[in-house]
Amino acid sequence: MKAAVLTAPERIETVDDWPEPVPAPGEVIVEVGGVGLCGTDLAVFHGKRTAPATPWVMGHEGFGRVVSTGADAPDHLVGRQVVVEPNYACLKCADCLTGLTSACPHRAIVGLNSPGVLAERVAVPAPFVHTVPDGLSGADLACAEPYTVARAAVRRSGVTDRDRCLVVGAGAQGLLLCLILSRLGLTPVVSEPHPERLARAVRLGAVADDGRSGFTFVFESSGHAPALRPAVDRADPGATVVLVGLNAERLPLTTDDVVRRQLVLRGSMIYDHPGDFTAALAELPAARPGAVTEARFPLARAQEAFAGAAARAGKTWIDLAGSDHA
């Protein structure tokens, strides 16, 4: 079958002789319809995160249809359209048993420590495929997983419709945060130097940053360390700062900054199984997160899709099904 595999840093090849997946007990085979690209995928592509082996199947934001099942997997899933939840928690450890599956130390992370889904067919544990209604566009489904990430950050934040929100960064996560906050009745202020990304955020219900202060919530989605301190300085005493973007640098904050202003720092890592995915997918028909996409590529042009993704104003996805939706 065909698959897009990383063969060297910044080199993706589309092959047509990749082995067919064989389902283990409890797994289903998904015929992949499309895969969204995100910053984690690009980190692997650019060599900032090392793939476990090469060639390596890329991608984790996948959707498609279940075409067969392994032993002990539910037959009723066959033929159903699904989105893959690409973090396979063990569901047995202390973190999982408390509901914090996002912290599971045994988590299989698709595309990072477990092979990706950018192939015509993939095997997925049955608990980690979620059925979705027909009629959604490929772009909406390609954004389902990152929409869940953004929605989980908003859920964990405790924000209400009376709060004043600043979103730092209008990449895919920032755009989805703007979309979700707008759906809650808020008008988020977005800080983004890229004019086309800023314009896209405004179309999703945000307003451009005008330098105002007095925010009760700050959502940092860019992962750009120098952007954090100026944003925090504009937050009210007692404000909550939600960190969504990942960065290995030390925070440009002191305990004086946090304690004297009584700030709450809240990290938000992906989502928790299964509630966050279930709730997010129920919103897809109304939310239409595909509005954050800009570019769609066929599998044969995966190299082009990855190479230019960081420069595009909206999200990139790869269409394996030849969908008419963009």
CORZI-V326100 format. One line per field, one symbol per residue. ss: DSSP state (H for helix, E for strand, L for the rest). A space follows every 50 residues. Layout:
BEGIN
ss=???
END
This chain:
BEGIN
ss=LLEEEEEELLEEEEELLLLLLLLLLLEEEEEEEEEELLHHHHHHHLLLLL LLLLLEELLLEEEEEEEEELLLLLHHHLLLEEEELLEELLLLLHHHHLLL HHHLLLLEEELLLELLLLELEEEEEHHHEEELLLLLLHHHHHLHHHHHHH HHHHHHHLLLLLLLEEEELLLHHHHHHHHHHHHLLLLLEEELLLHHHHHH HHHLLLEELLLLLLEEEEEELLLLHHHHHHHHHLEEEEEEEEELLLLLLL LLLLHHHHHHLLLEEEELLLLLLLHHHHHHHHHHHHHLHHHHEEEEEEHH HHHHHHHHHHHLLLEEEEELLLLLLL
END
